[in-house]
Amino acid sequence: MDNIKELDTRGLNCPLPILKTKKALADMASGDVLRVVSTDPGSTRDFQAFARQTGNELVEQKNEGDLFVHLLRRR
């Protein structure tokens, strides 16, 4: 995947990871991918709902140790 931007939201709890993601996506071009790293266990569910509500594509979600990683493609 080209044009991947990373957003570190470690240590932040809902709704801050979503709010920071929304702001980051607004500054990106259509088709670009945002990789969000979070420590909030609720972020998996939050990003699924965020993608449904905004029309951005949730490309992948995975756990890397204690981290929750979400890849979103800008609509």
C-alpha positions as CSV (number, residue, x, y, z in Angstrom):
1,M,0.0,0.0,0.0
2,D,1.3,3.4,-0.9
3,N,0.7,6.7,0.9
4,I,0.4,5.3,4.4
5,K,0.4,7.8,7.2
6,E,0.7,6.7,10.8
7,L,-1.2,8.1,13.8
8,D,-0.1,7.2,17.3
9,T,-3.0,7.3,19.8
10,R,-1.3,5.2,22.5
11,G,-2.5,6.1,26.0
12,L,-5.6,7.8,24.7
13,N,-9.1,6.5,25.4
14,C,-12.4,6.9,23.6
15,P,-13.3,9.3,22.0
16,L,-9.8,10.8,21.5
17,P,-8.4,8.1,19.0
18,I,-11.5,8.5,16.8
19,L,-11.4,12.3,17.0
20,K,-7.7,12.4,16.1
21,T,-8.3,9.9,13.3
22,K,-11.1,12.1,11.9
23,K,-8.8,15.1,11.8
24,A,-6.0,13.2,10.2
25,L,-8.2,11.7,7.5
26,A,-9.5,15.2,6.7
27,D,-6.0,16.2,5.7
28,M,-5.4,13.2,3.5
29,A,-6.2,12.5,-0.2
30,S,-8.8,10.0,-1.3
31,G,-7.4,6.5,-1.4
32,D,-4.6,7.2,1.1
33,V,-4.2,4.8,4.1
34,L,-4.0,5.8,7.7
35,R,-2.5,3.4,10.2
36,V,-3.7,4.1,13.7
37,V,-2.0,2.5,16.7
38,S,-4.0,2.4,19.9
39,T,-3.8,0.9,23.4
40,D,-7.5,1.2,24.0
41,P,-9.2,-2.2,23.8
42,G,-12.5,-0.6,22.9
43,S,-10.9,0.9,19.8
44,T,-11.6,-2.2,17.7
45,R,-15.3,-1.8,18.0
46,D,-15.0,2.0,17.8
47,F,-13.2,1.9,14.5
48,Q,-15.6,-0.5,13.0
49,A,-18.5,1.9,13.8
50,F,-16.5,4.9,12.6
51,A,-15.9,3.2,9.2
52,R,-19.5,2.3,8.8
53,Q,-20.7,5.9,9.7
54,T,-18.1,7.8,7.6
55,G,-17.8,5.6,4.5
56,N,-14.0,5.2,5.0
57,E,-12.8,1.6,4.4
58,L,-11.6,-0.3,7.3
59,V,-8.8,-2.3,5.5
60,E,-7.5,-4.3,8.5
61,Q,-7.5,-4.6,12.2
62,K,-4.9,-6.5,14.2
63,N,-3.3,-6.9,17.6
64,E,0.5,-6.4,17.9
65,G,1.1,-7.4,21.5
66,D,-0.7,-4.9,23.7
67,L,-1.4,-2.6,20.7
68,F,-4.4,-2.4,18.5
69,V,-3.7,-1.5,14.9
70,H,-6.3,-0.2,12.5
71,L,-5.8,0.6,8.8
72,L,-8.3,2.9,7.2
73,R,-8.5,3.9,3.5
74,R,-9.7,7.5,3.0
75,R,-12.9,7.6,1.0
